[in-house]
Amino acid sequence: GFGSRRLGAAQATSAPRNRLSNRAMTAQIISNEDSSAQSTANNNRNNNNKVATVDAYPLGTDTSLLSKYSKVKTIYYIRHAEGSHNVNKNYRHVKNLDARLTEKGLGQCQTLAERIRVAQDPIAAQLKESVQLIITSPLTRCMQTALLSLEPVVQARPDTRVVAHEGVRETVNYNCDRRRPISQLKSEFQQVDFSHVTQDHDGVWSHYESWLGPDTDYTTHRESAQIYKVAERGRSFLWDYLVQCSEEHVAICSHRAFSRAFFNFGHGEATNCTTLPQSLDDRDNPVNIPVVQYMGDKKFEESLRADYDNCELRSMILAFP
């Protein structure tokens, strides 16, 4: 009697615990499956981004054409002003390490700043009114150009961020392309956010030096003889950083050789990407997938793919599928 009732009660009370345990186990399995699925999705997204291409349109493109994209960014793209290495062409000399702007280069920045300040033309006017974020190569000549040329933007909106990013730095070949330590640059460029540059020393230069030897022994091109690497970091910059930013109107200050790869890579042999032999290309199956593709406007395509002059400003819309 009593014993059997107690046993029944124990069975009765243990059953909900079992059901709760089963439910918890099921929830844990689902949670694990969700985490696994999310991890797989993230990995797939990251892998896809390694070969993804963004679509480029001219400013003023009908918004109905852009509605199909996940993100759209308006870009104002500037090449740095004249640097010392642009004048003496002594790219390897240590005096041009992380080359600075010349007096002429500083004047070019003042000219562009005034063009923006007075809204001299439609592109300058739109840039002045809309830019929310400034991204610059962490090389000195670019940071000088960004801060001096875009001063009217920062004056109009003092909370505009100025961010240094390795993804848009110059191809790394000679001393003029070497970056100084971030600990040194921070003291000179206190307006610049260096939090996205992960190494104090120049890791790209160190990589090639450990592989090929010092520049006194290996005296020819490095990253330009492995141009797919430049395209890869440009692509990574777009998908791992730029598309994640909340700002929709962005100014970017970069370099000529980087821009050649960024806008021309994967567009056939008759491109302005590089004419150098790709002697350091270590891919098993080289396939050059464009970083940027153009949507049928040949004049616009030609304008983006042509070489940049010092302190030249161009504009575009980059649309992310």
DRENVO-578106 format. One line per field, with one value per residue: residue number from 1; residue in three letters; x, y, z negated of N, C-alpha, C in turn. Coordinates in steps of 0.02 Angstrom, whole numbers, plus 50000, padded with zeros to 5 digits. Layout:
N
pos = c(NUM;...)
code = c(ala;...)
nu = c(X;...)
nv = c(Y;...)
nw = c(Z;...)
cau = c(X;...)
cav = c(Y;...)
caw = c(Z;...)
cu = c(X;...)
cv = c(Y;...)
cw = c(Z;...)
//
This chain:
321
pos = c(1;2;3;4;5;6;7;8;9;10;11;12;13;14;15;16;17;18;19;20;21;22;23;24;25;26;27;28;29;30;31;32;33;34;35;36;37;38;39;40;41;42;43;44;45;46;47;48;49;50;51;52;53;54;55;56;57;58;59;60;61;62;63;64;65;66;67;68;69;70;71;72;73;74;75;76;77;78;79;80;81;82;83;84;85;86;87;88;89;90;91;92;93;94;95;96;97;98;99;100;101;102;103;104;105;106;107;108;109;110;111;112;113;114;115;116;117;118;119;120;121;122;123;124;125;126;127;128;129;130;131;132;133;134;135;136;137;138;139;140;141;142;143;144;145;146;147;148;149;150;151;152;153;154;155;156;157;158;159;160;161;162;163;164;165;166;167;168;169;170;171;172;173;174;175;176;177;178;179;180;181;182;183;184;185;186;187;188;189;190;191;192;193;194;195;196;197;198;199;200;201;202;203;204;205;206;207;208;209;210;211;212;213;214;215;216;217;218;219;220;221;222;223;224;225;226;227;228;229;230;231;232;233;234;235;236;237;238;239;240;241;242;243;244;245;246;247;248;249;250;251;252;253;254;255;256;257;258;259;260;261;262;263;264;265;266;267;268;269;270;271;272;273;274;275;276;277;278;279;280;281;282;283;284;285;286;287;288;289;290;291;292;293;294;295;296;297;298;299;300;301;302;303;304;305;306;307;308;309;310;311;312;313;314;315;316;317;318;319;320;321)
code = c(gly;phe;gly;ser;arg;arg;leu;gly;ala;ala;gln;ala;thr;ser;ala;pro;arg;asn;arg;leu;ser;asn;arg;ala;met;thr;ala;gln;ile;ile;ser;asn;glu;asp;ser;ser;ala;gln;ser;thr;ala;asn;asn;asn;arg;asn;asn;asn;asn;lys;val;ala;thr;val;asp;ala;tyr;pro;leu;gly;thr;asp;thr;ser;leu;leu;ser;lys;tyr;ser;lys;val;lys;thr;ile;tyr;tyr;ile;arg;his;ala;glu;gly;ser;his;asn;val;asn;lys;asn;tyr;arg;his;val;lys;asn;leu;asp;ala;arg;leu;thr;glu;lys;gly;leu;gly;gln;cys;gln;thr;leu;ala;glu;arg;ile;arg;val;ala;gln;asp;pro;ile;ala;ala;gln;leu;lys;glu;ser;val;gln;leu;ile;ile;thr;ser;pro;leu;thr;arg;cys;met;gln;thr;ala;leu;leu;ser;leu;glu;pro;val;val;gln;ala;arg;pro;asp;thr;arg;val;val;ala;his;glu;gly;val;arg;glu;thr;val;asn;tyr;asn;cys;asp;arg;arg;arg;pro;ile;ser;gln;leu;lys;ser;glu;phe;gln;gln;val;asp;phe;ser;his;val;thr;gln;asp;his;asp;gly;val;trp;ser;his;tyr;glu;ser;trp;leu;gly;pro;asp;thr;asp;tyr;thr;thr;his;arg;glu;ser;ala;gln;ile;tyr;lys;val;ala;glu;arg;gly;arg;ser;phe;leu;trp;asp;tyr;leu;val;gln;cys;ser;glu;glu;his;val;ala;ile;cys;ser;his;arg;ala;phe;ser;arg;ala;phe;phe;asn;phe;gly;his;gly;glu;ala;thr;asn;cys;thr;thr;leu;pro;gln;ser;leu;asp;asp;arg;asp;asn;pro;val;asn;ile;pro;val;val;gln;tyr;met;gly;asp;lys;lys;phe;glu;glu;ser;leu;arg;ala;asp;tyr;asp;asn;cys;glu;leu;arg;ser;met;ile;leu;ala;phe;pro)
nu = c(50041;50066;50200;50196;50123;50212;50314;50245;50222;50351;50386;50296;50340;50466;50449;50412;50536;50617;50555;50581;50719;50738;50684;50771;50887;50852;50837;50969;51032;50972;51017;51155;51154;51107;51213;51315;51266;51265;51401;51447;51382;51444;51576;51558;51518;51632;51723;51661;51673;51807;51818;51726;51646;51622;51499;51517;51457;51419;51407;51243;51170;51016;50915;50830;50897;50987;50924;50920;51032;51127;51202;51250;51374;51431;51573;51714;51860;52031;52194;52352;52441;52586;52733;52899;52966;52903;52963;53107;53121;53192;53161;53208;53295;53341;53309;53186;53102;52942;52882;52866;52757;52798;52837;52763;52667;52601;52544;52457;52364;52308;52246;52148;52075;52023;51945;51847;51799;51736;51643;51664;51628;51509;51549;51640;51555;51457;51539;51583;51463;51417;51508;51544;51639;51814;51938;52103;52258;52390;52513;52624;52614;52485;52404;52438;52385;52248;52208;52239;52179;52045;52004;51898;51786;51800;51798;51667;51596;51643;51646;51677;51752;51924;52007;52141;52191;52260;52221;52209;52335;52491;52563;52690;52851;52974;53081;53009;52881;52870;52799;52809;52830;52677;52671;52752;52690;52568;52594;52617;52503;52374;52239;52200;52128;52202;52164;52129;52241;52341;52471;52616;52741;52789;52709;52688;52799;52897;52862;52894;53030;53079;53054;53115;53231;53336;53318;53436;53491;53390;53330;53227;53052;52927;52788;52720;52755;52677;52541;52412;52399;52386;52263;52187;52194;52133;52005;51972;51971;51855;51750;51769;51783;51737;51601;51544;51538;51436;51424;51376;51428;51584;51754;51906;52079;52215;52334;52427;52477;52415;52282;52279;52281;52165;52058;52076;52113;52089;52024;52060;52198;52234;52246;52262;52327;52454;52611;52713;52810;52738;52819;52821;52702;52616;52508;52413;52317;52301;52176;52108;52000;51894;51903;51822;51683;51612;51463;51423;51439;51547;51626;51630;51691;51819;51864;51881;51976;52090;52255;52290;52319;52427;52344;52220;52043;51910;51746;51620;51494;51488;51421;51358;51325)
nv = c(49941;50080;50087;50060;50169;50271;50239;50257;50393;50439;50399;50477;50605;50601;50590;50717;50778;50702;50731;50867;50863;50798;50895;50999;50940;50925;51059;51099;51025;51082;51211;51188;51145;51260;51347;51281;51290;51429;51454;51385;51460;51584;51548;51511;51635;51710;51640;51658;51796;51809;51795;51879;52007;52182;52296;52437;52601;52758;52917;52981;52881;52799;52766;52657;52558;52518;52462;52325;52284;52233;52323;52492;52606;52772;52834;52938;52957;52977;53006;53014;53171;53249;53160;53148;53043;53036;53135;53126;52996;52897;52767;52665;52718;52755;52879;52905;52826;52781;52893;53072;53215;53336;53514;53558;53457;53483;53604;53559;53492;53599;53665;53571;53566;53695;53693;53604;53672;53787;53727;53702;53627;53500;53371;53405;53481;53387;53299;53381;53403;53277;53175;53055;52977;52956;52867;52812;52762;52699;52754;52892;52998;52985;53003;53135;53197;53164;53228;53363;53396;53361;53440;53538;53455;53396;53511;53552;53444;53396;53273;53178;53028;52983;52858;52744;52618;52465;52398;52480;52525;52564;52462;52351;52372;52446;52555;52675;52630;52573;52563;52667;52632;52611;52663;52772;52847;52880;52985;53089;53099;53131;53142;53031;52870;52725;52598;52491;52445;52315;52280;52348;52365;52358;52236;52182;52220;52155;52023;52003;52030;51929;51823;51851;51918;52058;52229;52271;52161;52094;52175;52209;52216;52174;52151;52194;52101;52001;52022;51983;51975;52108;52139;52049;52101;52221;52178;52114;52224;52289;52196;52148;52259;52391;52369;52337;52453;52582;52704;52786;52871;52897;52947;52902;52888;52847;52758;52761;52639;52541;52574;52544;52403;52379;52431;52373;52238;52074;52104;52057;52040;52160;52270;52400;52356;52290;52276;52199;52048;51910;51848;51804;51745;51627;51545;51394;51374;51499;51618;51764;51857;51995;52136;52245;52272;52337;52414;52420;52552;52622;52738;52783;52671;52675;52794;52764;52664;52719;52789;52879;53052;53150;53195;53187;53182;53069;52998;52877;52748;52609;52452;52321;52154)
nw = c(50000;49940;49974;50111;50153;50123;50211;50329;50320;50324;50452;50520;50490;50543;50678;50740;50721;50804;50925;50929;50931;51053;51137;51114;51161;51294;51327;51310;51410;51523;51505;51519;51651;51713;51683;51749;51879;51894;51881;51993;52091;52071;52103;52237;52286;52263;52344;52467;52478;52504;52638;52689;52785;52801;52865;52969;52990;53070;52983;52952;53008;53043;52906;52905;52972;52880;52775;52760;52694;52548;52472;52500;52543;52553;52625;52609;52684;52663;52723;52642;52618;52699;52661;52588;52650;52772;52842;52841;52878;52816;52754;52671;52580;52411;52364;52415;52345;52296;52369;52364;52395;52521;52534;52642;52643;52522;52557;52657;52580;52511;52616;52656;52537;52533;52646;52603;52491;52544;52619;52759;52871;52925;52871;52769;52689;52649;52579;52473;52405;52369;52325;52203;52146;52148;52226;52226;52298;52194;52220;52215;52313;52361;52248;52216;52331;52321;52201;52225;52350;52331;52229;52228;52216;52089;52013;52034;51982;51840;51775;51868;51910;51931;52002;52002;52115;52160;52272;52384;52414;52500;52633;52579;52603;52600;52498;52492;52480;52358;52196;52053;51875;51785;51656;51667;51768;51709;51621;51708;51784;51714;51733;51799;51802;51757;51727;51807;51865;51839;51803;51731;51794;51970;52039;52167;52242;52164;52187;52324;52317;52234;52316;52442;52415;52359;52422;52473;52531;52605;52733;52818;52873;52751;52682;52796;52889;52852;52873;52850;52714;52674;52731;52656;52524;52544;52577;52459;52374;52421;52392;52262;52186;52241;52286;52167;52095;52028;52088;52238;52332;52387;52381;52457;52446;52541;52643;52801;52866;52789;52821;52956;52954;52877;52954;53078;53076;53137;53254;53381;53500;53561;53466;53342;53233;53196;53279;53246;53233;53150;53046;52917;52892;52808;52818;52843;52943;53035;53042;53090;53012;53025;52915;52919;53023;53174;53230;53366;53410;53507;53517;53385;53327;53390;53335;53199;53203;53255;53226;53075;53043;52935;52787;52844;52859;52866;52893;52845;52838;52737;52739;52643;52667)
cau = c(50000;50100;50261;50182;50103;50272;50348;50207;50233;50418;50384;50259;50380;50526;50431;50422;50608;50641;50531;50618;50786;50736;50672;50833;50934;50831;50854;51041;51048;50951;51064;51218;51144;51104;51281;51353;51241;51289;51472;51454;51362;51498;51633;51541;51518;51702;51753;51633;51700;51874;51814;51668;51658;51571;51479;51531;51412;51433;51361;51183;51134;50947;50912;50794;50946;51028;50882;50930;51094;51123;51231;51274;51417;51456;51645;51755;51925;52085;52263;52392;52476;52655;52780;52969;52985;52876;53006;53175;53115;53240;53114;53242;53339;53312;53282;53116;53063;52876;52894;52823;52737;52841;52803;52713;52614;52562;52504;52403;52313;52274;52203;52090;52036;51986;51893;51793;51773;51691;51598;51679;51597;51461;51580;51666;51498;51427;51587;51581;51399;51393;51556;51536;51696;51874;51983;52167;52317;52430;52576;52623;52591;52412;52373;52445;52338;52179;52194;52243;52130;51977;51994;51831;51737;51808;51775;51594;51571;51702;51644;51694;51809;51978;52029;52195;52177;52312;52192;52215;52404;52524;52600;52750;52909;53036;53079;52956;52818;52872;52765;52843;52792;52616;52686;52782;52640;52515;52612;52615;52435;52331;52169;52188;52113;52245;52143;52120;52308;52350;52541;52653;52789;52760;52707;52693;52870;52933;52847;52934;53100;53096;53048;53159;53293;53334;53315;53504;53506;53335;53322;53174;52984;52904;52716;52697;52767;52628;52489;52349;52397;52360;52191;52157;52184;52081;51941;51960;51952;51785;51702;51780;51780;51695;51530;51521;51532;51368;51426;51361;51465;51651;51812;51962;52142;52257;52395;52417;52486;52359;52221;52283;52259;52097;52008;52091;52128;52040;51989;52093;52268;52242;52224;52311;52343;52527;52644;52770;52804;52714;52869;52809;52634;52624;52444;52413;52275;52287;52116;52105;51931;51894;51881;51768;51660;51579;51398;51405;51455;51617;51661;51641;51742;51884;51885;51903;52033;52148;52300;52274;52369;52432;52289;52160;51981;51858;51688;51587;51451;51505;51361;51376;51270)
cav = c(50000;50143;50083;50066;50238;50313;50225;50290;50465;50452;50394;50534;50667;50595;50595;50785;50793;50670;50770;50930;50847;50785;50958;51037;50909;50943;51130;51104;50999;51133;51266;51169;51144;51330;51374;51251;51319;51497;51450;51366;51518;51633;51524;51517;51706;51731;51610;51692;51863;51806;51798;51920;52068;52234;52330;52508;52643;52829;52956;53001;52822;52792;52725;52594;52508;52500;52434;52252;52270;52231;52386;52538;52658;52824;52839;52992;52922;53026;52984;53061;53225;53232;53141;53157;52988;53051;53185;53102;52927;52854;52731;52619;52754;52758;52947;52905;52778;52810;52959;53128;53261;53392;53579;53557;53413;53519;53652;53523;53479;53663;53678;53527;53587;53756;53670;53575;53724;53833;53685;53728;53586;53454;53318;53437;53502;53327;53273;53425;53399;53210;53126;53039;52937;52963;52809;52827;52719;52720;52785;52962;53043;52980;53034;53207;53217;53158;53278;53430;53405;53352;53483;53568;53406;53389;53574;53553;53391;53378;53203;53134;52985;52974;52790;52715;52547;52434;52370;52526;52550;52554;52399;52353;52354;52482;52593;52726;52596;52547;52602;52676;52601;52646;52700;52835;52885;52904;53050;53139;53104;53117;53139;52969;52809;52671;52536;52437;52422;52268;52272;52411;52366;52346;52164;52162;52226;52102;51960;51997;52030;51862;51776;51867;51949;52132;52265;52278;52100;52084;52246;52219;52219;52123;52139;52206;52039;51955;52074;51956;51991;52176;52133;52013;52144;52270;52143;52103;52290;52302;52150;52138;52323;52446;52352;52332;52520;52610;52764;52772;52917;52884;52969;52856;52915;52789;52764;52746;52569;52504;52588;52506;52335;52380;52445;52339;52167;52027;52129;52036;52057;52231;52310;52446;52329;52288;52244;52163;51975;51889;51797;51781;51717;51560;51509;51332;51385;51572;51645;51834;51879;52067;52165;52291;52264;52397;52392;52438;52621;52618;52800;52781;52619;52701;52847;52734;52619;52758;52809;52940;53103;53168;53232;53185;53159;53038;52975;52816;52711;52538;52415;52254;52106)
caw = c(50000;49933;50013;50182;50167;50125;50273;50383;50315;50348;50525;50546;50486;50584;50750;50767;50725;50865;50983;50929;50953;51125;51170;51110;51207;51362;51338;51317;51476;51571;51496;51550;51723;51735;51679;51804;51942;51897;51894;52064;52131;52066;52142;52307;52303;52266;52404;52526;52481;52531;52711;52706;52823;52791;52926;52967;53029;53062;52942;52987;53033;53019;52845;52918;52994;52823;52721;52753;52659;52475;52448;52552;52515;52596;52611;52637;52684;52674;52718;52603;52653;52719;52609;52607;52695;52838;52874;52853;52904;52781;52711;52625;52532;52345;52352;52437;52306;52280;52398;52344;52448;52537;52530;52695;52620;52472;52594;52691;52529;52498;52674;52652;52479;52552;52693;52562;52446;52581;52660;52826;52923;52893;52830;52708;52648;52618;52530;52414;52369;52352;52300;52131;52125;52189;52218;52257;52290;52136;52240;52196;52366;52366;52189;52226;52383;52296;52150;52253;52405;52308;52171;52226;52193;52017;51983;52037;51939;51800;51752;51924;51893;51979;51984;52042;52131;52201;52333;52441;52418;52564;52644;52538;52643;52583;52435;52493;52465;52290;52145;51989;51820;51764;51595;51689;51807;51664;51592;51761;51813;51656;51755;51835;51765;51782;51694;51856;51885;51784;51785;51724;51849;52036;52048;52238;52260;52129;52221;52385;52299;52209;52373;52498;52392;52352;52486;52499;52569;52653;52752;52867;52847;52705;52687;52865;52925;52823;52872;52824;52643;52668;52744;52599;52466;52564;52571;52387;52347;52438;52363;52191;52150;52267;52287;52097;52067;52033;52130;52308;52375;52362;52418;52451;52471;52554;52684;52872;52884;52758;52859;53018;52940;52851;53006;53142;53069;53162;53313;53442;53509;53580;53409;53313;53167;53194;53336;53218;53227;53084;53028;52848;52888;52781;52820;52883;53003;53036;53074;53068;53006;53012;52851;52939;53091;53200;53252;53435;53427;53527;53501;53313;53316;53410;53289;53137;53214;53275;53171;53036;53031;52864;52756;52887;52827;52908;52853;52869;52793;52733;52718;52618;52677)
cu = c(50042;50164;50249;50161;50163;50311;50313;50219;50303;50421;50350;50301;50442;50510;50439;50496;50637;50620;50569;50689;50789;50728;50736;50885;50918;50849;50929;51063;51031;50999;51130;51213;51142;51174;51323;51332;51266;51363;51486;51436;51416;51558;51620;51543;51589;51736;51727;51662;51770;51874;51756;51690;51603;51558;51488;51485;51435;51385;51301;51145;51065;50945;50875;50841;50987;50989;50893;50991;51085;51149;51255;51314;51436;51528;51675;51827;51980;52152;52302;52425;52549;52699;52852;52992;52958;52921;53074;53177;53163;53202;53148;53280;53303;53284;53209;53074;52999;52875;52842;52805;52791;52802;52748;52653;52570;52518;52446;52346;52274;52225;52140;52045;51994;51930;51833;51759;51721;51641;51602;51644;51551;51492;51606;51609;51466;51473;51582;51519;51385;51442;51550;51596;51753;51919;52046;52216;52357;52499;52570;52595;52516;52378;52380;52393;52266;52163;52194;52188;52058;51962;51925;51777;51739;51786;51699;51563;51629;51703;51659;51757;51860;52013;52086;52181;52230;52286;52200;52285;52434;52553;52668;52810;52974;53027;53024;52888;52815;52835;52809;52801;52731;52629;52717;52730;52586;52531;52608;52544;52384;52257;52150;52178;52154;52223;52135;52186;52335;52422;52575;52704;52754;52764;52714;52765;52910;52923;52891;53009;53122;53095;53104;53226;53287;53338;53385;53524;53453;53311;53266;53106;52968;52829;52689;52711;52722;52563;52423;52342;52369;52285;52155;52145;52136;52012;51922;51939;51878;51737;51709;51778;51728;51620;51501;51510;51461;51367;51416;51401;51536;51703;51870;52023;52191;52312;52381;52423;52433;52296;52220;52257;52186;52045;52018;52099;52071;52003;52026;52164;52279;52215;52279;52333;52419;52553;52703;52758;52784;52756;52858;52739;52639;52558;52449;52375;52257;52225;52106;52032;51930;51873;51820;51748;51614;51517;51376;51420;51530;51656;51678;51694;51812;51910;51911;51967;52096;52191;52277;52333;52373;52374;52227;52101;51935;51802;51656;51537;51474;51445;51379;51317;51247)
cv = c(50061;50144;50092;50136;50284;50302;50260;50365;50483;50449;50455;50597;50663;50605;50665;50803;50763;50710;50835;50918;50835;50850;50999;51008;50927;51015;51138;51081;51051;51192;51251;51170;51215;51361;51347;51281;51390;51499;51434;51425;51572;51613;51530;51590;51731;51704;51643;51762;51865;51812;51842;51983;52118;52268;52405;52546;52716;52862;52978;52943;52817;52744;52659;52539;52481;52465;52359;52234;52271;52295;52427;52593;52708;52839;52899;52970;52970;52990;53037;53114;53204;53218;53149;53104;52998;53098;53155;53030;52878;52813;52690;52655;52763;52828;52952;52853;52812;52883;53011;53170;53314;53457;53583;53515;53447;53572;53620;53508;53543;53679;53636;53547;53649;53739;53642;53629;53768;53795;53705;53690;53535;53401;53347;53456;53442;53299;53314;53413;53329;53164;53118;53002;52948;52904;52825;52770;52744;52747;52861;53008;53042;53014;53110;53232;53217;53215;53349;53443;53404;53392;53516;53520;53400;53453;53577;53503;53364;53306;53154;53094;52984;52909;52768;52641;52521;52409;52414;52556;52534;52484;52405;52326;52382;52521;52646;52696;52568;52593;52608;52644;52644;52688;52768;52879;52915;52974;53106;53151;53085;53115;53072;52910;52751;52602;52477;52415;52380;52260;52340;52418;52350;52271;52142;52166;52170;52035;51951;51995;51962;51811;51788;51897;52025;52166;52279;52219;52088;52154;52259;52218;52160;52111;52150;52146;51982;51994;52048;51970;52061;52175;52099;52060;52201;52240;52133;52169;52304;52261;52141;52202;52371;52429;52348;52401;52546;52670;52746;52816;52921;52914;52921;52889;52858;52808;52743;52672;52525;52513;52551;52435;52333;52386;52405;52264;52125;52049;52115;52061;52131;52276;52357;52422;52327;52254;52202;52087;51956;51832;51769;51753;51644;51521;51446;51341;51459;51590;51715;51859;51954;52084;52208;52275;52323;52376;52423;52509;52625;52680;52802;52729;52644;52754;52818;52694;52656;52776;52874;52988;53116;53212;53236;53153;53129;53013;52914;52793;52638;52502;52343;52207;52075)
cw = c(50000;49974;50086;50200;50170;50189;50330;50382;50341;50423;50555;50545;50531;50658;50777;50771;50788;50927;50988;50955;51028;51164;51172;51158;51279;51378;51349;51386;51529;51568;51530;51626;51751;51736;51736;51871;51950;51913;51967;52109;52131;52107;52216;52330;52310;52328;52466;52534;52511;52608;52735;52742;52808;52858;52918;53015;53022;53014;52984;53018;53002;52960;52855;52941;52935;52768;52710;52711;52583;52444;52507;52517;52569;52576;52647;52629;52705;52673;52680;52648;52666;52658;52634;52657;52766;52878;52891;52880;52871;52729;52656;52570;52465;52330;52374;52400;52281;52303;52376;52404;52458;52526;52583;52674;52568;52505;52631;52641;52514;52554;52672;52593;52496;52601;52655;52520;52481;52624;52734;52882;52888;52849;52765;52661;52612;52565;52465;52372;52340;52317;52224;52102;52174;52174;52257;52249;52231;52155;52234;52249;52375;52307;52193;52276;52357;52248;52178;52305;52380;52244;52170;52203;52117;51981;51981;51989;51897;51776;51809;51906;51950;51959;52031;52053;52179;52268;52394;52446;52486;52570;52610;52579;52616;52519;52434;52474;52395;52242;52083;51933;51801;51701;51612;51725;51762;51636;51643;51787;51759;51674;51784;51787;51795;51755;51742;51886;51828;51761;51781;51781;51915;52051;52120;52260;52228;52162;52282;52369;52274;52265;52424;52478;52389;52421;52514;52542;52623;52674;52801;52833;52802;52716;52758;52910;52898;52817;52846;52750;52630;52679;52686;52540;52481;52557;52498;52354;52360;52397;52287;52151;52178;52264;52217;52065;52077;52080;52204;52357;52347;52409;52404;52482;52479;52604;52756;52888;52852;52799;52925;53008;52920;52907;53070;53137;53096;53224;53378;53447;53523;53524;53387;53245;53156;53257;53311;53220;53156;53058;52958;52838;52868;52780;52863;52948;53007;53076;53046;53070;52988;52941;52863;53010;53110;53238;53319;53456;53442;53509;53427;53296;53333;53361;53223;53145;53236;53214;53139;53036;52956;52843;52801;52850;52879;52863;52886;52817;52795;52702;52702;52627;52612)
//
